[in-house]
Amino acid sequence: MIEAEFIAALRRLPLHPGALGLADDAARLGDYVLTTDTLVEGVHFLATDPPEDVAWKLVATNLSDLAAKGARPEGVLLNYPLGENKWDRAFLAGLATALAALDCPLIGGDTVSLPEGAARVLTLTAIGADAAAPTRGGALPGDRLWVTGTIGDAGAGLAIARGADGPVALLAAYRRPRPRVAEGRLLAAHVHAMMDVSDGLLIDAWRMAAASGCAVTIDLARVPLSAEYRATGGDALAAATAGDDYQLLFAAAPDSPPPVPATCVGAFAEGSGLSLTEGDRAVPLPPRLGFEHRA
């Protein structure tokens, strides 16, 4: 079973109105926005990644979902499996650094025992407030598709973490992503739809278009790439399917320039599906649009 099939099955269960039909990365409960994210060793991080960096990434990925709602982080709850003492203590040090740097206090959580030799499974729940909370399903035909920052750095950073040569800046993009909370706060009232880029620019744009009942076209020639990424020889298509960027992807009216630095990478239209171009040339879709969990 793949992730999309599992979520479709969950939609047949009794759902709270704040679940928003499980069509988004966050839920609403009164004045609060709630989101939860899990990092699994060997799936979301390497066993060789420093525990301090894993802690940072766990906080950052959750706050990225709040950023896409324009929410102000109120706090987080941690579910943690106690295992090796040295790793646990290093994780705690990294967690303290992340919570202070990202201005998000700990509210509570749960601890359990990790069986010897088991992969670590780390879960954090983040709570946000004061959110305009745009959904991913509000894009309109004619809207432009925008993205903050650069794309592909984290994918290249993962290759470096696995032993490839490359600059420290790319490794940091993979291990210590920076959630775009400030940008999300400014964008939330301006956009028709917004989400973060976690699984890849292409698959996440396709998800936004599907939720909005629109078609979307992305111009690979416009995908913003960092100088460090270009120096590795990577191309826009590889960057757009890599994931882990945690930039903000949003739809806005064509006559409404965003209030934060961002790049227009495409447009929405009547219809359905995703199409690619490179300038004026049509480009076939790759067999894999991005990351998707599957059994």
The 8 nearest C-alpha neighbors of each residue, nearest first, counted from 0:
[[1, 294, 293, 4, 5, 2, 3, 292],
 [2, 0, 293, 4, 3, 292, 294, 5],
 [1, 3, 292, 5, 4, 293, 6, 291],
 [2, 4, 6, 5, 1, 7, 291, 0],
 [5, 3, 7, 1, 2, 6, 0, 8],
 [4, 6, 8, 2, 7, 3, 9, 1],
 [5, 7, 9, 3, 8, 4, 2, 10],
 [6, 8, 4, 10, 5, 9, 3, 11],
 [9, 7, 5, 6, 10, 11, 4, 12],
 [10, 8, 6, 11, 12, 7, 5, 21],
 [9, 11, 7, 8, 12, 6, 20, 21],
 [12, 10, 9, 8, 13, 7, 14, 6],
 [11, 13, 10, 9, 14, 8, 7, 15],
 [14, 12, 11, 15, 10, 9, 16, 18],
 [15, 13, 12, 16, 18, 10, 20, 17],
 [14, 16, 17, 18, 13, 19, 20, 28],
 [17, 15, 18, 19, 14, 20, 27, 28],
 [16, 18, 27, 19, 15, 26, 28, 20],
 [17, 19, 26, 16, 15, 20, 21, 14],
 [20, 18, 17, 21, 16, 22, 26, 23],
 [19, 21, 22, 18, 10, 14, 16, 23],
 [22, 20, 19, 18, 23, 10, 6, 24],
 [23, 21, 20, 19, 210, 24, 135, 136],
 [22, 24, 25, 21, 135, 134, 19, 26],
 [25, 23, 64, 34, 26, 22, 21, 194],
 [26, 24, 34, 33, 23, 32, 64, 27],
 [25, 27, 18, 33, 17, 32, 34, 19],
 [28, 26, 17, 32, 31, 29, 33, 18],
 [29, 27, 31, 17, 30, 32, 26, 33],
 [28, 30, 31, 27, 32, 17, 128, 26],
 [29, 31, 28, 128, 32, 129, 27, 130],
 [32, 30, 128, 28, 29, 127, 27, 33],
 [31, 33, 27, 127, 26, 126, 128, 28],
 [34, 32, 126, 26, 25, 125, 27, 127],
 [33, 35, 25, 125, 124, 26, 24, 126],
 [36, 34, 124, 123, 125, 61, 37, 33],
 [35, 37, 123, 122, 61, 124, 38, 34],
 [36, 38, 122, 121, 39, 123, 120, 35],
 [37, 39, 121, 43, 120, 122, 40, 57],
 [40, 38, 120, 42, 43, 119, 41, 121],
 [41, 39, 44, 119, 118, 42, 45, 43],
 [40, 42, 45, 44, 43, 39, 46, 118],
 [41, 43, 39, 40, 44, 38, 45, 292],
 [44, 42, 38, 39, 40, 41, 45, 37],
 [45, 43, 40, 41, 42, 48, 46, 39],
 [44, 46, 47, 48, 41, 40, 43, 42],
 [45, 47, 48, 40, 41, 44, 49, 118],
 [46, 48, 45, 49, 160, 44, 50, 161],
 [47, 49, 45, 46, 50, 44, 53, 52],
 [48, 50, 52, 51, 47, 53, 89, 46],
 [51, 49, 90, 53, 52, 89, 86, 54],
 [93, 52, 50, 90, 54, 49, 53, 89],
 [51, 53, 55, 54, 49, 50, 174, 56],
 [54, 52, 50, 56, 55, 51, 57, 49],
 [55, 53, 94, 57, 51, 52, 93, 56],
 [56, 54, 52, 97, 58, 53, 57, 59],
 [55, 57, 59, 53, 58, 54, 175, 60],
 [58, 56, 54, 55, 60, 59, 53, 38],
 [59, 57, 55, 56, 61, 60, 62, 54],
 [58, 60, 56, 62, 61, 178, 57, 63],
 [61, 59, 63, 62, 57, 58, 56, 64],
 [62, 60, 63, 64, 59, 58, 36, 125],
 [61, 63, 65, 59, 64, 60, 178, 66],
 [62, 64, 178, 66, 60, 61, 65, 59],
 [63, 65, 67, 62, 66, 61, 195, 24],
 [66, 64, 62, 68, 70, 67, 63, 127],
 [67, 65, 180, 183, 63, 69, 68, 64],
 [66, 68, 194, 64, 65, 69, 183, 193],
 [69, 67, 132, 65, 66, 70, 133, 130],
 [68, 70, 184, 183, 187, 66, 130, 67],
 [71, 69, 130, 127, 65, 68, 128, 129],
 [70, 72, 127, 128, 129, 73, 130, 69],
 [73, 71, 127, 74, 103, 126, 70, 128],
 [74, 72, 127, 126, 103, 71, 128, 104],
 [73, 75, 104, 103, 105, 126, 72, 106],
 [74, 76, 125, 105, 124, 106, 126, 104],
 [77, 75, 108, 107, 124, 106, 123, 105],
 [76, 78, 108, 123, 79, 122, 109, 107],
 [79, 77, 109, 122, 108, 110, 123, 121],
 [78, 80, 110, 121, 77, 81, 111, 109],
 [81, 79, 111, 113, 112, 110, 82, 119],
 [82, 80, 112, 113, 111, 79, 87, 110],
 [81, 83, 113, 84, 80, 112, 87, 115],
 [82, 84, 86, 85, 87, 81, 115, 88],
 [85, 83, 87, 86, 88, 82, 81, 89],
 [84, 86, 88, 87, 83, 89, 90, 82],
 [87, 85, 89, 83, 88, 84, 90, 50],
 [88, 86, 90, 84, 89, 85, 83, 91],
 [89, 87, 91, 85, 90, 86, 84, 92],
 [88, 90, 92, 86, 91, 87, 50, 51],
 [89, 91, 50, 51, 87, 93, 88, 92],
 [92, 90, 94, 88, 93, 89, 95, 87],
 [93, 91, 89, 95, 90, 94, 88, 96],
 [92, 51, 94, 90, 96, 91, 95, 54],
 [93, 95, 91, 54, 97, 96, 92, 90],
 [96, 94, 92, 98, 93, 97, 99, 91],
 [95, 97, 93, 99, 94, 98, 100, 92],
 [98, 96, 94, 55, 100, 99, 95, 101],
 [97, 99, 103, 101, 95, 100, 96, 102],
 [98, 100, 102, 96, 97, 101, 95, 103],
 [101, 99, 97, 102, 98, 96, 103, 95],
 [100, 102, 98, 99, 103, 97, 59, 58],
 [103, 101, 99, 100, 98, 104, 72, 97],
 [102, 104, 98, 74, 101, 72, 73, 99],
 [105, 103, 74, 98, 106, 75, 102, 73],
 [104, 106, 75, 74, 107, 76, 103, 98],
 [105, 107, 76, 75, 74, 104, 108, 77],
 [108, 106, 76, 105, 77, 75, 109, 78],
 [107, 109, 77, 76, 78, 110, 106, 79],
 [110, 108, 78, 79, 77, 111, 107, 76],
 [109, 111, 79, 78, 80, 81, 112, 108],
 [112, 110, 80, 81, 79, 113, 109, 78],
 [111, 113, 81, 80, 114, 82, 110, 79],
 [112, 114, 80, 82, 81, 115, 111, 117],
 [115, 113, 117, 116, 112, 82, 118, 80],
 [114, 116, 117, 113, 82, 83, 118, 112],
 [115, 117, 114, 118, 113, 82, 119, 83],
 [118, 116, 114, 115, 119, 113, 120, 82],
 [117, 119, 40, 120, 116, 39, 41, 113],
 [118, 120, 40, 39, 121, 117, 80, 113],
 [121, 119, 39, 38, 40, 118, 122, 37],
 [122, 120, 38, 37, 79, 78, 119, 39],
 [123, 121, 37, 78, 36, 77, 38, 120],
 [122, 124, 77, 76, 36, 35, 78, 37],
 [123, 125, 35, 76, 75, 34, 36, 77],
 [126, 124, 75, 34, 33, 74, 61, 35],
 [125, 127, 33, 73, 74, 32, 72, 75],
 [128, 126, 72, 32, 73, 70, 71, 31],
 [127, 129, 31, 71, 70, 130, 32, 30],
 [130, 128, 70, 71, 131, 30, 127, 31],
 [131, 129, 70, 132, 69, 128, 68, 71],
 [130, 132, 187, 69, 188, 133, 68, 129],
 [133, 131, 68, 130, 69, 134, 187, 70],
 [134, 132, 192, 68, 193, 131, 187, 191],
 [135, 133, 136, 192, 193, 137, 132, 23],
 [134, 136, 192, 193, 207, 194, 137, 23],
 [137, 135, 211, 210, 134, 207, 138, 192],
 [136, 138, 192, 191, 211, 135, 134, 139],
 [137, 139, 192, 191, 211, 250, 136, 142],
 [140, 138, 142, 141, 137, 267, 213, 211],
 [141, 139, 268, 267, 269, 142, 213, 138],
 [140, 142, 267, 268, 139, 266, 143, 253],
 [143, 141, 252, 251, 267, 139, 140, 253],
 [142, 144, 266, 251, 250, 253, 265, 252],
 [143, 145, 250, 265, 266, 263, 264, 249],
 [146, 144, 263, 249, 262, 264, 248, 261],
 [145, 147, 248, 262, 261, 247, 249, 263],
 [146, 148, 261, 247, 246, 262, 260, 149],
 [149, 147, 246, 261, 146, 150, 223, 260],
 [148, 150, 223, 224, 225, 147, 151, 152],
 [149, 151, 224, 238, 152, 223, 244, 239],
 [152, 238, 150, 154, 153, 241, 155, 239],
 [151, 153, 155, 169, 154, 150, 228, 172],
 [154, 152, 173, 156, 172, 155, 151, 244],
 [155, 153, 241, 157, 151, 156, 152, 242],
 [154, 156, 158, 152, 153, 157, 169, 151],
 [157, 155, 170, 169, 153, 159, 173, 154],
 [156, 158, 160, 154, 159, 155, 173, 153],
 [157, 159, 161, 155, 156, 160, 163, 162],
 [160, 158, 163, 156, 162, 161, 157, 164],
 [161, 159, 157, 158, 162, 156, 170, 163],
 [160, 162, 158, 159, 163, 157, 45, 156],
 [163, 161, 159, 160, 158, 164, 157, 165],
 [164, 162, 159, 158, 161, 165, 160, 157],
 [165, 163, 159, 162, 166, 158, 231, 160],
 [164, 166, 159, 163, 167, 231, 169, 156],
 [167, 165, 168, 169, 227, 170, 164, 159],
 [166, 168, 170, 169, 171, 165, 156, 159],
 [169, 167, 171, 166, 170, 172, 227, 156],
 [170, 168, 156, 172, 152, 171, 167, 166],
 [169, 171, 156, 167, 173, 172, 168, 159],
 [170, 172, 174, 168, 175, 169, 173, 167],
 [173, 171, 153, 169, 176, 170, 175, 174],
 [174, 172, 153, 156, 170, 171, 175, 157],
 [173, 175, 171, 52, 172, 170, 176, 56],
 [176, 174, 171, 172, 56, 173, 55, 52],
 [177, 175, 172, 173, 174, 178, 59, 56],
 [176, 178, 59, 179, 175, 245, 172, 63],
 [179, 177, 63, 59, 180, 62, 245, 176],
 [180, 178, 182, 181, 66, 183, 177, 63],
 [179, 181, 66, 183, 182, 178, 184, 63],
 [182, 180, 184, 183, 179, 185, 66, 69],
 [183, 181, 185, 179, 184, 180, 186, 259],
 [184, 182, 69, 66, 186, 180, 185, 181],
 [183, 185, 69, 181, 182, 186, 187, 180],
 [186, 184, 182, 183, 187, 181, 258, 188],
 [185, 187, 183, 189, 184, 188, 182, 190],
 [188, 186, 69, 189, 184, 131, 183, 190],
 [187, 189, 186, 190, 131, 185, 133, 184],
 [188, 190, 186, 187, 191, 251, 257, 185],
 [191, 189, 251, 192, 250, 187, 188, 186],
 [190, 192, 137, 138, 250, 251, 133, 189],
 [193, 191, 137, 135, 250, 138, 134, 249],
 [192, 194, 249, 135, 248, 67, 134, 133],
 [195, 193, 67, 248, 135, 247, 249, 196],
 [194, 196, 247, 245, 246, 248, 67, 197],
 [195, 197, 245, 246, 244, 200, 199, 247],
 [196, 198, 243, 245, 242, 199, 244, 195],
 [197, 199, 242, 290, 289, 243, 196, 203],
 [242, 200, 198, 240, 289, 241, 201, 202],
 [199, 201, 239, 203, 202, 196, 204, 240],
 [202, 200, 204, 288, 203, 199, 239, 240],
 [203, 201, 288, 205, 289, 204, 199, 200],
 [202, 204, 206, 205, 200, 201, 199, 196],
 [205, 203, 207, 201, 206, 202, 200, 208],
 [204, 206, 202, 208, 203, 207, 273, 209],
 [207, 205, 203, 209, 204, 208, 210, 202],
 [208, 206, 204, 210, 135, 205, 209, 136],
 [207, 209, 213, 211, 205, 206, 210, 214],
 [210, 208, 206, 212, 211, 207, 205, 213],
 [209, 211, 136, 207, 208, 212, 206, 135],
 [212, 210, 136, 208, 209, 137, 138, 213],
 [213, 211, 209, 210, 208, 271, 214, 270],
 [214, 212, 271, 208, 270, 269, 211, 268],
 [213, 215, 271, 272, 270, 268, 267, 208],
 [214, 216, 267, 273, 266, 208, 268, 272],
 [215, 217, 274, 265, 266, 275, 273, 267],
 [218, 216, 265, 275, 264, 219, 276, 274],
 [217, 219, 276, 277, 220, 221, 264, 265],
 [220, 218, 277, 222, 221, 235, 276, 217],
 [219, 221, 277, 218, 222, 278, 235, 276],
 [222, 220, 264, 219, 218, 223, 263, 262],
 [221, 223, 219, 264, 220, 235, 224, 218],
 [224, 222, 149, 150, 221, 225, 262, 148],
 [225, 223, 149, 150, 222, 228, 226, 229],
 [226, 224, 228, 227, 149, 229, 223, 152],
 [225, 227, 229, 228, 230, 224, 231, 149],
 [228, 226, 230, 225, 229, 231, 166, 169],
 [227, 229, 225, 230, 231, 226, 152, 233],
 [228, 230, 226, 232, 231, 227, 233, 225],
 [229, 231, 227, 228, 232, 226, 233, 225],
 [232, 230, 229, 228, 233, 227, 165, 155],
 [233, 231, 229, 230, 234, 228, 227, 155],
 [232, 234, 231, 229, 228, 237, 235, 238],
 [233, 235, 237, 236, 238, 232, 229, 228],
 [234, 236, 238, 237, 219, 239, 222, 233],
 [237, 235, 239, 238, 234, 240, 219, 285],
 [236, 238, 240, 235, 239, 234, 241, 233],
 [151, 239, 237, 235, 241, 236, 240, 150],
 [238, 240, 200, 236, 237, 199, 201, 241],
 [241, 239, 289, 199, 288, 237, 238, 242],
 [242, 240, 154, 199, 238, 239, 151, 289],
 [199, 241, 243, 198, 197, 244, 240, 154],
 [242, 244, 197, 153, 245, 198, 154, 173],
 [243, 245, 246, 242, 153, 196, 197, 150],
 [246, 244, 196, 197, 195, 243, 63, 178],
 [245, 247, 196, 244, 147, 195, 148, 248],
 [248, 246, 195, 147, 146, 194, 196, 249],
 [249, 247, 146, 194, 195, 193, 145, 196],
 [250, 248, 193, 145, 192, 144, 146, 247],
 [249, 251, 144, 192, 191, 138, 143, 190],
 [252, 250, 190, 142, 191, 143, 253, 255],
 [251, 253, 142, 255, 254, 143, 141, 250],
 [254, 252, 255, 142, 143, 251, 141, 256],
 [253, 255, 252, 256, 251, 142, 143, 257],
 [254, 256, 252, 253, 257, 251, 189, 190],
 [257, 255, 254, 258, 253, 251, 252, 259],
 [258, 256, 259, 255, 186, 261, 260, 189],
 [257, 259, 256, 186, 185, 260, 189, 182],
 [258, 260, 257, 261, 182, 185, 186, 147],
 [261, 259, 147, 258, 262, 257, 148, 182],
 [262, 260, 147, 146, 259, 145, 148, 263],
 [263, 261, 145, 146, 264, 147, 223, 260],
 [262, 264, 145, 144, 265, 146, 143, 261],
 [265, 263, 221, 217, 145, 218, 144, 222],
 [266, 264, 217, 144, 216, 218, 143, 263],
 [265, 267, 143, 144, 216, 215, 142, 141],
 [266, 268, 215, 140, 141, 142, 214, 143],
 [269, 267, 140, 214, 141, 213, 215, 270],
 [268, 270, 213, 140, 214, 271, 267, 212],
 [271, 269, 214, 213, 268, 272, 212, 215],
 [272, 270, 214, 213, 212, 209, 269, 273],
 [271, 273, 214, 215, 205, 274, 209, 208],
 [272, 274, 215, 205, 216, 214, 275, 271],
 [273, 275, 216, 215, 217, 272, 284, 276],
 [276, 274, 217, 282, 216, 218, 281, 284],
 [275, 277, 281, 218, 282, 280, 278, 219],
 [278, 276, 219, 220, 218, 280, 279, 281],
 [277, 279, 280, 220, 276, 218, 219, 281],
 [278, 280, 277, 276, 281, 218, 282, 220],
 [281, 279, 277, 276, 278, 282, 275, 218],
 [280, 282, 276, 275, 277, 279, 283, 274],
 [281, 283, 276, 275, 280, 284, 277, 274],
 [284, 282, 285, 275, 281, 274, 276, 286],
 [283, 285, 282, 286, 275, 274, 288, 287],
 [284, 286, 287, 288, 283, 236, 240, 282],
 [287, 285, 284, 288, 283, 289, 240, 202],
 [286, 288, 285, 289, 240, 290, 284, 202],
 [289, 287, 202, 240, 201, 285, 286, 199],
 [290, 288, 240, 199, 202, 198, 287, 241],
 [289, 291, 198, 199, 242, 292, 288, 241],
 [290, 292, 2, 293, 289, 198, 1, 3],
 [293, 291, 2, 1, 290, 294, 3, 0],
 [292, 294, 1, 2, 0, 291, 3, 5],
 [293, 0, 1, 292, 2, 291, 5, 4]]
